[in-house]
């Protein structure tokens, strides 16, 4: 910084104000400093600056991104949103286990991240959330709504899932199976509630024998659907509650030689990476990942900056999008024979 100050013929403090934005500097002096920085190749020392300002401009991200493809996209979107505000991201994978989540949060706090975006693991999250609340760590919960003490952002689940069910009932289906996700997550309970809501709106009774758990993984979903299809009156349509479950459902149908949608209709919450290139293409609910990430990062940075210290925590459910393709069977002429 001293070298830059000599080149720009200004005080070292002026260089510091330009680099750190700690005090307004005239356009003329700022231009001289920036040109001197360019000529000298000066790169600010982020660690030293964080020690001086108590800000690291790092966002800690805690979620199961190494094993969940949905969260891979979420992490990428968070990183893009953070960079637009001058923040970098540090990922700590929770493996969707409370103990690993607690360890990840502890590690990030020891590295002095300015705030945390957390997708809580299924199970007992109370200790982690109590710690974040007690230490007043700026935190936004994403995707999974578990604690009203924090800002929370995710996609709307209930109405979106109900729309999938109503779409199938509108095509004449009455035996509609639902494959739920891992127990203990708000997304699982909300989508299950949406399934029941769609049946109710269509004048159909809820049948427990048409509901099974895929535990948010392909293998359990494959086994669950294989069991349903082996019954005397199997379902004529299936609602899958996430993309991993959809993969398991497709495998089970393939093993039985069943065609979608000719033999059975299939719709899903969550779009697959290849959902638009499958034959038939998948009718799905697509989550607005970029918007969710942008809102989460904006809320987090407002907390970090101190602008919203007195604001009540917000629960934001972003509307998801119904993507109409062919797997629902709309192209078939005689759908009444499926019911």
N, C-alpha and C positions, 0 to 999 in steps of 0.2 A: 504494500500500500504506500510505503514511503517512496518507492521508485515511481509509482504512478503519480503521486503528488508532485514530485520534481518535474516529471514530463509535462504535467498539466499546469504547473506553476500555481498550485493551490495548496492549502493546508491539508495535512493527513486527515484531519477531522472531516473535511469536505468530501474526500474520497469515501470515507466511512459512511457518511450520510447518503451519498449516491448509491453505494453498494447495498446498504442495509435498509434504505428508505426511512431512516429515523428522523429526518428533518427536511423540509423543503429546501431545494437548491435551485438557483436561477437557471434558466434554460441554457444560458451562455456557459456557465461553469459546469453544468451537467454535461454539455456537449464536449467540453475540453477533457473532462474526466473520462467519459466513455471512449473518446478517441485515444487517450493515453492508455486505457485498458486494452484496447484493440491492438495498439502498437506493441505493447509490452508482453502480451499474451498472459496477463495476470488472471489467475483463477482463484476466487474466494475460497478460503478454507472453511468448509461447512461445519466441521467439528469445532474449530475455534470460535466460529461465529455463534454456534449454538450455546457454547459455554458462556459467551458474553450476553446473549439475548434471551437465554432459556428456551428458545424455539429451535427445533430441529428441522421443521418443515417435512416431517415424516408422518405418514398415516400408517398405522398398524392394521393389517387385515387378518382376521381370524375366521377361517372356515375350512371345510374339507375339500379344498380345491384340487388336491392331487388325486383324489379318487372319485370326484363328482364333476362330470363334464359341464353341468349347468354352472357350477361355481367357477369353473375355469373362465367362462365368458363373463361372469360377474366381476371377477378380479381384474380382468383386462379392462372392463368398462370403468371400474373404480380408478384404476391407474391412469386411464386417459383423462377422466374428469379431474383427478387430483393434479395432474401435470398442468392443466389449464390454469390452475390457481397457484402454481409454483411449488406443489407438494409432490414428493415421491412416495411410493408405497413399499411396505415391507410385509411380506406374506409369512404367516405362521400357520401351518396346517393343523387343524384340530382332529383330523381323522374321525370326526363326528362322535368323539368320546369325551365326556366331561373332564376326565383327568388330564387328557392331552390338551383340551381347551384351556384349563387352568394353567398348565405349564406354558402354553403359548402366550397367554396374556401376561404372565409374570415375566417372560423373556422380553416381550415388547416393551413393557413398562421399564425394565432395567436398561433398555436402550433409549429411553426417554423419547418415545414417539409422542407427537403432539395430541393425538387422538386415535380412537380405535373404531373400526367397522367390524361388527361381529355377527356371524350367523350361528346362533347358539346350537350346540349339540343336543340331541335328544337325551333326556335324563335330568339329573339334578344340577341345574345351573346356578342355584341360589348363591353358593359361595363366591363364584366368579363375579356375578352381578352385584352382590353386596360389596365386594372389594372395589369395583369400579365406581359404584355410587359413593362409598365412604371416602374414597380418595379424590372424588370429583373429577375423574378422568373424562374428558369429552368423548362420548360414545354414542354410536348409532347402531341399532340392531337392524339387520337387513334380512329380508325374506321371511324370517320366522318371528312372530310377535309373541314375546314371552314376559315382558316386564314394562309396565306403564311409567316407570321412573325415567325411561330413556326415550329419545326419539326412535321411531320404528318406521321402516319403509319396506314395502313389498307389493307384490301383485295381488289384485283382488282374486279370491279363489272360489267363493261360494256361488255367486251369480254366474261366473264363467263356467263352472262345472255343471250347474243347472242348465245352462244353455246347450251343452253337449247332450244331456239326457233328453231335453225337450226336442232337440233336432232329431234324435232317433225315434222318439215316440211319434213325432210328426210323420215319420216314414212308415209307421205301422208297427213298430216293435213294442212288445209288452214284456218280454223276458230279457231284461238288460242287466248284465253282470257289471259289477264294479270292483276293480282291483285297487285296494288302498295302499298307502305308503307306510313308512315306519311309524310305529306307535309313539306318541309323546310329542309329536311336532304339531305346531299350529296349522301348518299347511295341510297335513294329513287330516286333521279334524275338520278344517274348513271345507276341503274338497269332498269329504264324506257327507258333510251337511248339505253341500250343494247337490250331491247325487239324490239325497232324500227330497230336497226341495224341488228338483226337476220332476221326480216321480209324482209328488203331491200336486204340482201344477198341472200335470198331465192326467190326473185322476187315477193314478195307479198306486196300489199298496206297496209298501216297502216289504221286501222278502229277504230275510237274513241269509237264506240259502243261496242267494245270488251275489253275496258279498264275500270277498276273500282278501287276505292280506298278501301283498307282494313284497312287503318290507323294503320298498324302495330299491330293489335289486332284481336283476334279470333272472337269476336261478330260482329264488323263491316264487317269483311271479309265474315262471314257466310251470313249476310244479302245481301251483294253485289253480291255474287255468286248466291244466291237464285233468285235474280232479273234477272241475266243473263240467268240462266237455264230456266226461265219461258217464254223466248222469243220464237217466232215462229221458228227462226233458232238459236238455242243455240250453244255455242262453242263445238267443239269436243275434245279440249285439253285445259289445263289450266297451266299457269306458275305462281307460287306463289313466291312473292319476299322476304318473310322471314318465319321463323318457326312458329310464332304465327298466321300469315295469313294461313299457311298450315293447322293448326288445325281447323280454322274456315271453310276452304274449305272442309275438310274431313267431318265435321259435316253437312254442307249443302248437300253434296252428299249423306250422310247416311240417312238424313231425306227424301230425294227424292227416296231412294231405288236404287241409281245408283252405279254401281260397277266400281272400278278402276282396270285395264285399259279397261275392256270389254266394258263399256258404255262411258267412257271418260278417256282420258289420263291425268296424273298429274305429273308435275315435279316442283322442288322448288329450290330457292336459300336458303341456310342454311340447314344443316342436323339436323333432329330431334334427340333427345336423343335415341328414340326408332325407328328411321327410318329404321334400318336394321332388325327389328323384326316384323314390320307391314306386313300384307298380303294384297296386294303385298308389297314388300319392296320398299322404296321410291328412285327414281332416283333424285339426288340432286347435288348442288354445295356445297362442304364442305369448310368452311373457315379454314385456317391454324392458329388457335388461338395461339398455342405455339410460332410459328415463329413471329407472329405479336407482342406478348407480349415481347419476347426476344429482338426484334429490338427496340421496344419502350423504354424498360428499358436501353438497351445499349446506345441509343442516350441520354437519360435523364442523366445517370451517367456521360457520357462524358461532358455534359454541367455543371453538378454539380462540377466535378473535375476541370473545367476550362481549360481542354485540348483543347476544340474546341470553344473557345470564338469568334474567328474570322470566323468560318465556316458558310457558308450560310445555312439557314434552308433546310432540306431535305423533300421531299414528296416521301414516299416509298409505292408503291402498290405491295403487295405480291400476287403472282398468287394463285388462288383458284383451287380446284380439282373437276373435273367432276366425280361423283360416279354413275356408271351405274348399276341400279337394274331393277325391273320389272314394276314399276308404269307407265312408259312411253309407255308400250305396245309392246315392241320389241318381246315378245313371241307370240303375236297374228299373225295368218297367213294372214288374209284378212283385212289389215289396210285401204285399199282404200275406203271401205264402210263407214269410219268415216268422209270422207271429203265432 
